[in-house]
Amino acid sequence: MIKFDRDEKALLVEQLQDYFQRELDQEIGGFQAEFLLDFFNEQMGHHFYNRALSDVQALLNHRFELLSEEVYQLEQAPPRKKGR
């Protein structure tokens, strides 16, 4: 479960209330929105969290590939022997 501090949770509850009003033309109270947020967090939060980890892993892999290429470009060739 994702942990939110009090201010984050209040903002998310407000966003849920705004969404219900705007998109569904329904008014929900703060407690209802908080219960809905808790439900989504408990039942689906791990999907979002795991996807974020997967996305970060893919980004890091790409960055490490680029870094590896840059390091490879820094390699120096051995000195040539004279007369060859």
C-alpha positions in Angstrom: 0.0 0.0 0.0 1.3 3.5 -0.9 1.6 5.8 2.1 0.5 9.4 1.7 1.0 12.1 4.2 -2.0 14.1 5.4 -1.6 16.9 2.9 -1.2 14.5 0.0 -4.3 12.6 1.0 -6.3 15.7 1.4 -5.3 16.8 -2.1 -6.2 13.4 -3.6 -9.6 13.4 -1.8 -10.3 16.8 -3.2 -9.3 15.7 -6.7 -11.7 12.7 -6.4 -14.5 15.0 -5.3 -13.8 17.3 -8.2 -13.7 14.4 -10.7 -17.1 13.0 -9.4 -18.7 16.4 -9.7 -17.2 17.3 -13.1 -17.4 13.9 -14.9 -20.3 12.1 -13.2 -22.3 15.1 -12.0 -22.4 13.6 -8.5 -21.3 15.1 -5.3 -19.5 12.9 -2.8 -18.4 13.9 0.7 -14.9 13.9 2.1 -15.3 10.6 3.9 -16.7 8.9 0.8 -13.9 10.1 -1.3 -11.3 9.1 1.4 -12.9 5.6 1.6 -12.7 5.3 -2.2 -9.1 6.5 -2.2 -8.3 3.9 0.4 -10.0 1.2 -1.6 -8.1 2.1 -4.8 -4.8 2.3 -2.8 -5.3 -1.1 -1.1 -6.7 -3.0 -4.1 -4.8 -1.4 -7.0 -2.0 0.7 -5.6 0.5 -2.1 -6.0 -0.2 -2.2 -9.8 0.8 1.5 -10.1 3.8 1.1 -7.8 5.1 -2.0 -9.7 4.6 -0.3 -13.0 6.5 2.7 -11.8 9.4 0.5 -10.7 9.4 -1.3 -14.1 9.5 2.1 -15.9 12.4 3.3 -13.7 14.2 0.0 -14.3 13.8 0.4 -18.1 15.0 4.0 -17.9 18.0 3.1 -15.8 18.9 0.2 -18.2 18.8 2.7 -21.2 20.9 5.2 -19.3 23.5 2.6 -18.3 23.7 1.4 -22.0 24.4 5.0 -23.0 27.0 5.4 -20.3 28.6 2.2 -21.2 28.9 3.3 -24.8 30.5 6.6 -23.7 33.0 4.8 -21.5 33.9 2.5 -24.4 34.6 5.5 -26.6 37.1 6.7 -24.0 39.2 3.6 -24.4 42.6 4.2 -26.0 44.3 2.1 -28.5 47.7 0.6 -27.6 50.7 2.5 -29.0 51.9 1.4 -32.4 55.3 -0.2 -32.6 57.7 1.7 -34.7 58.4 0.4 -38.1 55.0 -1.1 -38.8 
